[in-house]
Amino acid sequence: QKSLLETRKRVLGADHPDTISSQIAIATLTENSGRTTQALAQFEALLPEIERVFGKDHPAFMKAYSTKAFLRGKLGNAQEAITDLNTVALMQKHIQGEAHPDYISSRKKIAKLTAKHGDIEEAINLYKSLLIEQEALYGKYNLDSLTTRNNIVSWQGKSGDKETAIAELTILLKDLERELGCDHPQTLATKQNILYFK
């Protein structure tokens, strides 16, 4: 990606949309590799350029803004990050629609940070609302739907209702094994959650 970025800078210019897209891809790779602080710095530096080249209403800007807010929340500033994520989620809903993956992604981030911030009951409600829409959009046994089910029951268990969590996770595990296989990461994570609550 870095060599491609340098080529695009030289041939197309620093302000070309393809050059900016390469920079976004590099920042995303940094995030995916677990280097949260470095990724946050990259997205913060990029956002003004993305806004200038694409505009605030462009999917690239909204997605990068959502990622930046989430990274800030992971590093400790959860409440401010949730506020920013709610702002960009409303923009995505208005511009891209309720079924767009970027809007769904922002809602997942809001629920995750809400739990991290300590409001478990609200986080569970957010996940339940999200699950209804995911199942309508993707089906009951889509990976995203199954993952959200895991999040709901896991947080129920962490909030004290271990018996219900184990029962629901056991049902979920059967669905995961049937739909994704016994060795899928989400299947293995659910097995670990069951052991955690026993």
C-alpha positions in Angstrom: 0.0 0.0 0.0 2.8 2.4 0.8 4.5 1.9 -2.5 1.2 2.4 -4.3 0.6 5.6 -2.3 4.0 7.0 -3.3 3.3 6.2 -6.9 -0.1 7.9 -6.8 1.4 11.0 -5.1 4.0 11.3 -7.9 1.7 10.5 -10.8 -1.7 11.9 -9.7 -0.8 14.4 -7.0 -1.4 14.5 -3.2 -4.9 15.8 -3.6 -6.2 13.2 -6.1 -9.1 11.0 -4.7 -7.1 7.8 -5.4 -4.2 9.1 -3.4 -6.4 9.9 -0.5 -8.0 6.5 -0.8 -4.6 4.9 -0.5 -3.9 6.8 2.7 -7.3 5.7 4.1 -6.4 2.1 3.3 -3.0 2.4 5.1 -4.7 3.9 8.2 -7.3 1.1 8.1 -4.5 -1.6 7.9 -2.9 0.1 10.9 -6.2 -0.1 12.8 -6.7 -3.8 11.9 -3.2 -4.7 13.1 -4.2 -3.4 16.6 -2.1 -0.3 16.6 -4.9 1.9 17.9 -2.9 5.0 18.9 -1.1 5.1 15.6 -4.3 4.5 13.6 -6.0 7.3 15.5 -3.2 9.7 14.7 -3.4 8.7 11.0 -7.2 9.2 10.8 -7.0 12.5 12.6 -4.4 13.8 10.2 -6.4 12.5 7.2 -9.9 13.8 8.0 -9.3 17.4 7.0 -7.9 16.2 3.6 -10.8 13.8 3.1 -13.2 16.6 3.9 -11.4 19.0 1.5 -11.2 16.5 -1.4 -14.6 14.6 -1.0 -16.8 16.8 1.2 -18.5 16.0 4.5 -21.4 14.2 2.9 -19.2 11.7 1.1 -19.2 8.1 2.4 -15.4 8.2 2.7 -15.5 11.1 5.1 -18.3 9.7 7.2 -16.7 6.3 7.5 -13.3 7.8 8.4 -15.0 10.1 11.0 -16.8 7.1 12.5 -13.5 5.1 12.7 -11.7 8.0 14.3 -14.4 8.4 16.9 -14.4 4.7 17.7 -10.6 4.7 18.1 -10.8 7.6 20.5 -13.4 5.7 22.5 -11.2 2.6 22.7 -8.4 4.7 24.1 -10.7 5.9 26.9 -12.8 8.9 25.8 -15.9 6.8 25.4 -18.6 9.4 26.1 -17.3 12.0 23.6 -16.8 9.2 21.1 -20.4 8.0 21.5 -21.6 11.6 20.9 -19.5 11.8 17.7 -20.7 8.4 16.5 -24.3 9.3 17.1 -23.8 12.4 15.0 -22.2 10.6 12.1 -24.7 7.7 12.3 -27.5 10.2 11.7 -25.7 11.6 8.7 -25.2 8.0 7.3 -28.8 7.2 7.9 -30.0 10.3 6.1 -27.5 10.1 3.2 -26.9 6.3 2.8 -30.0 4.8 4.3 -30.7 2.4 7.2 -29.6 -0.7 5.3 -26.1 0.6 4.4 -23.2 -1.3 6.0 -21.5 1.9 7.2 -24.6 2.9 9.1 -24.9 -0.5 10.7 -21.2 -0.4 11.5 -21.5 2.9 13.3 -24.4 1.5 15.4 -22.3 -1.5 16.4 -19.5 0.9 17.5 -22.0 2.9 19.6 -23.3 -0.2 21.3 -19.7 -1.5 22.0 -18.5 1.8 23.5 -21.7 2.2 25.5 -20.9 -1.1 27.2 -17.3 -0.1 27.6 -18.5 3.1 29.3 -20.4 1.0 31.8 -24.0 1.4 30.7 -24.6 -2.3 30.1 -28.4 -2.1 30.1 -28.4 0.6 27.4 -25.8 -1.4 25.4 -28.0 -4.5 25.5 -31.0 -2.5 24.3 -28.9 -1.0 21.5 -27.7 -4.5 20.4 -31.3 -5.8 20.5 -32.5 -3.0 18.3 -29.6 -3.6 15.9 -30.3 -7.4 15.8 -33.9 -6.8 14.7 -32.7 -4.8 11.7 -29.8 -7.2 10.9 -32.1 -10.2 10.9 -34.5 -8.3 8.6 -31.7 -7.2 6.3 -29.4 -10.2 6.3 -31.3 -13.1 7.8 -31.3 -14.8 11.2 -28.1 -16.9 10.5 -25.9 -14.2 8.8 -22.6 -13.8 10.6 -23.4 -10.2 11.6 -26.7 -11.3 13.2 -25.1 -14.2 15.0 -22.3 -12.0 16.3 -24.8 -9.5 17.7 -26.7 -12.3 19.4 -23.4 -13.3 21.0 -22.8 -9.7 22.2 -26.3 -9.5 23.7 -26.1 -12.7 25.8 -22.5 -12.1 26.7 -23.3 -8.7 28.2 -26.4 -10.2 29.9 -24.1 -12.7 31.6 -21.6 -10.0 32.6 -24.4 -8.0 34.1 -25.2 -11.0 36.4 -27.6 -13.2 34.6 -25.2 -16.1 34.0 -27.9 -18.8 33.8 -29.7 -17.1 31.0 -26.4 -16.3 29.2 -25.3 -19.9 29.3 -28.7 -21.2 28.0 -28.8 -18.6 25.2 -25.1 -19.1 24.3 -25.7 -22.9 24.1 -28.5 -22.4 21.6 -26.3 -19.9 19.7 -23.4 -22.3 19.6 -25.6 -24.9 17.8 -26.5 -22.3 15.2 -22.9 -21.3 14.7 -21.7 -24.9 14.3 -24.4 -25.6 11.8 -24.0 -22.4 9.8 -20.3 -21.5 10.1 -18.6 -24.7 11.3 -16.9 -25.8 14.5 -13.6 -24.1 13.8 -15.0 -20.7 12.8 -13.6 -17.9 15.1 -17.1 -16.8 16.2 -17.9 -20.4 17.1 -14.8 -20.7 19.1 -15.4 -17.4 20.8 -18.9 -18.5 21.8 -17.5 -21.7 23.3 -15.1 -19.6 25.3 -18.0 -17.4 26.5 -19.9 -20.5 27.7 -16.9 -21.7 29.7 -16.4 -18.2 31.1 -19.9 -18.1 32.6 -19.9 -21.6 34.0 
